Amino acid sequence: MTGAFNGWTEQAFDVLLRLEGDPPRQLRESLRKERELHVRQPMIALLNDVADAVPALDDFSVWGFRKESWWWQHQGAVIRIARQVEIGLRFDLDGLHLKAGWHYPDPGQVPRYRAAVVAESSGARLAALTGSLGARGYGLTGDLMKRMPSGLPADHPRARLLRHRSLQAAAPPAGDDVALTPAAVDQVVDAAEELAPLLSWLSHHVAASARAHA
């Protein structure tokens, strides 16, 4: 499906503007077909083109419609890398957002993560990866405990990383100059390449079963 994505159109923003606030169900339903055509279908086309460019990124899902207004106002999608290790995308009135990492941990993943952060070699590697991404404009997010986990010293050199129970790196939003053009494909491919070392670390040290990542 090469070349299918040409960018979101002004109609996509028009539809999302009409869905702002708390739109009644009747209005949402009246815009269902327009939203599908102008908002959701371009996300599918974008991820098909990304998968054409990088075959390892072919396991994706694009969210459909739900009852809550938020799901109509934001078009989400995910590219699966390993168990709970994903690249998440969202298109809304602010443009295209991308966030990648370890989401919603399964049982056993948090202890594996902490053990890998404590271990000198793997822990130092993660600290270097997150530091490098931060220097390139990525924001480090995730479920962060207020205190250190029990049994770990408060002055541990990787204390902040140890407080995470999920970990993602969020790219700066891509504005209209990207979202409205085919350049969004390259934007996602480039971000996936930048994030590949972090995703590989999480797949190897946290996920129950890793999927190879290019």
Disulfide bonds with the S-S distance in Angstrom:
none
